[in-house]
Amino acid sequence: MSNLAEEYDAGRHVRATLLFAASDGTAPEVIVPKSGDDAPSRSGLDEQEVLIADGRIRAGAFSLNREGFQFLKRPSLVTNFEDDAEVQQVYYPEIRELVAGAVGATEVEVFDHTIRVTDPETSYRRPASHAHNDYTVESGPSRLRDMIGDVRADAWSKDRLVQINVWRPIAEPVMQMPLALLDASSLSASDLVETSIINLRQNGRVGKIYSVRKAPGQQWFYFPHMTMSEAILIKGYDSAQDGRARFTPHSAFADPTTPTDAPPRRSIEVRTFARVPV
């Protein structure tokens, strides 16, 4: 894509700060505390300002293969996203169908979902305000193996493996802490920094993600005022190494144009793995 300042003359573009890997080279680390009431502690990260462009101007042009994300108008039949049983019985099948159609998968496994809310009075998790990708080149396949077991994972590994998150508002419109996405075609492998997630709630289990090192040419997008009938597919891992997007960093951010009386953000993200024939 061309330079954002030249290409986009209209829309809700904003300048906002994101947490990037520290410019001094300190290894990023995130510690998840034992108490769910306490926020994760982070080190090796710096706040840096970026331009986040209004993706609605060209919403239909984004693709999983090029930018690593796709914006869709796709209503759901779910009536209460906070009812786990309904989400699993109604939404999970919708997600499987959506992801299978998006990447041409023969099998799609849904392995969990998370509700995030900005209201501190709830027990739900807060939006993740850290420019990151959920998996690394090693932790993506490892997560699938943990989920479906060695026998099935060995069978899946003969095909292309794609990890997709589906992000959707469950209250509308989203005005607090919207989601920013980094165009994967503007990302270099050297911009990704392996980061340890130490989870004290799981006896110190260590997971691996990528943080992002800010670099010239990176292009960030968001979709202002998203509604419940809209969703974003985000690619977290792709085993294909043929030039298509493999990782799609993203982050919630404090939108400086948010009204002081804006309702809390409420969203759901569903994590999936897809098996795509090669």
SULPE-V318167 format. One record per pair of residues at least 4 apart in sequence whose C-alpha atoms are under 7 Angstrom apart, sorted by the first residue. I is the first residue (numbers start at 1). GAP is how many residues later the second one is. Records with the same first field share a line. If there is no record, write none. Layout:
I: GAP / GAP
This chain:
2: 5
3: 4
4: 4
11: 43 / 46
12: 42
13: 39 / 40 / 41
14: 37 / 38 / 39
15: 34 / 35 / 36 / 37
16: 33 / 34 / 35 / 238 / 239 / 240
17: 30 / 31 / 32 / 33
18: 29 / 30 / 31 / 111 / 112 / 113 / 235
19: 26 / 27 / 28 / 29 / 110 / 111 / 112
20: 25 / 26 / 27 / 28 / 110 / 111 / 191 / 192 / 193 / 194
21: 7 / 23 / 24 / 25 / 190 / 191 / 192
22: 4 / 22 / 23 / 24
26: 18
27: 17 / 168
28: 15 / 16 / 17 / 167
29: 13 / 14 / 15 / 166 / 167 / 168
30: 10 / 11 / 12 / 13 / 166 / 167 / 168
31: 9 / 10 / 11 / 166 / 167 / 168
32: 8 / 9 / 166 / 167 / 168
33: 5 / 7 / 166 / 167 / 168
34: 166 / 167
51: 169
52: 168 / 169 / 170
53: 167 / 168 / 169
54: 167 / 168 / 169 / 170
55: 4 / 166 / 167 / 168
56: 167
59: 12
60: 11
62: 5 / 7 / 8 / 9
63: 4 / 5 / 6 / 7
64: 4 / 5 / 6 / 171 / 181
65: 179 / 180
66: 118 / 119 / 178 / 179
67: 116 / 117 / 118 / 178
68: 115 / 116 / 166 / 167 / 177 / 179 / 180
69: 163 / 164 / 165 / 166
70: 162 / 163 / 164
71: 160 / 161 / 162
72: 158 / 159 / 160
73: 156 / 157 / 158
74: 155 / 156 / 157
75: 153 / 154 / 155
76: 153
78: 8 / 9 / 12 / 13
81: 6 / 89
83: 4
84: 4
85: 4
86: 4
87: 4 / 5
88: 4
90: 4
91: 4
92: 4 / 18
93: 4
94: 4
95: 4
96: 4 / 12
97: 4
98: 4
99: 4
100: 4 / 5 / 6 / 8
101: 4
104: 172
105: 169 / 170 / 171 / 172
106: 169 / 170
107: 167 / 168
108: 164 / 165 / 166 / 167
109: 163 / 164 / 165
110: 161 / 162 / 163
111: 160 / 161
112: 158 / 159
113: 155 / 156 / 157 / 158
114: 154 / 155 / 156
115: 9 / 10 / 152 / 153 / 154
116: 8 / 9 / 10 / 11 / 150 / 151 / 152
117: 7 / 8 / 9 / 10 / 147 / 148 / 149 / 150
118: 8 / 9 / 146 / 147 / 148
119: 145
127: 125
128: 123 / 124
129: 122 / 123 / 124
130: 121
131: 80 / 81 / 118 / 119 / 120
132: 78 / 79 / 80 / 117 / 118 / 119
133: 76 / 77 / 78 / 103 / 114 / 115 / 116 / 117
134: 75 / 76 / 102
135: 4 / 5 / 73 / 74 / 75 / 101 / 102
136: 4 / 72 / 73 / 74
138: 4
139: 4 / 69
140: 4 / 97
141: 4
142: 4
143: 4
144: 4 / 9
145: 4 / 5 / 8
148: 4 / 5
149: 4
150: 4
151: 4
152: 4
153: 4
156: 119
157: 4
159: 116 / 117 / 118 / 119
160: 79 / 80 / 115 / 116 / 117 / 118
161: 77 / 78 / 112 / 113 / 114 / 115
162: 75 / 76 / 77 / 111 / 112 / 113
163: 72 / 73 / 74 / 75 / 109 / 110 / 111
164: 69 / 70 / 71 / 72 / 107 / 108 / 109
165: 68 / 69 / 70 / 104 / 105 / 106 / 107
166: 65 / 66 / 67 / 68 / 103 / 104 / 105
167: 64 / 65 / 66 / 101 / 102 / 103
168: 60 / 62 / 63 / 64 / 99 / 100 / 101
169: 5 / 57 / 58 / 59 / 97 / 98 / 99
170: 58 / 96 / 97 / 98
171: 57 / 94 / 95
172: 54 / 55 / 56
173: 52 / 53 / 54
174: 4 / 51 / 52 / 53 / 91
175: 50 / 83 / 87 / 90
176: 78 / 79 / 82 / 86 / 88 / 89
177: 75 / 76 / 77 / 78 / 88
178: 74 / 75
179: 43 / 72 / 73 / 74
180: 40 / 41 / 42 / 70 / 71 / 72 / 73
181: 39 / 40 / 41 / 68 / 69 / 70
182: 37 / 38 / 39 / 66 / 67 / 68
183: 4 / 36 / 37
184: 61 / 63 / 64
185: 60
186: 31 / 32 / 33
187: 4 / 31
191: 21 / 22 / 23 / 24
192: 18 / 19 / 20 / 21
193: 17 / 18 / 19 / 20
194: 14 / 15 / 16 / 17
195: 13 / 14 / 15 / 16
196: 10 / 11 / 12 / 13
197: 9 / 10 / 11
198: 6 / 7 / 8 / 9
199: 4 / 5 / 6 / 7
200: 4 / 5
226: 4
234: 14
235: 12 / 13
236: 11 / 12
237: 9 / 10
238: 8
258: 4
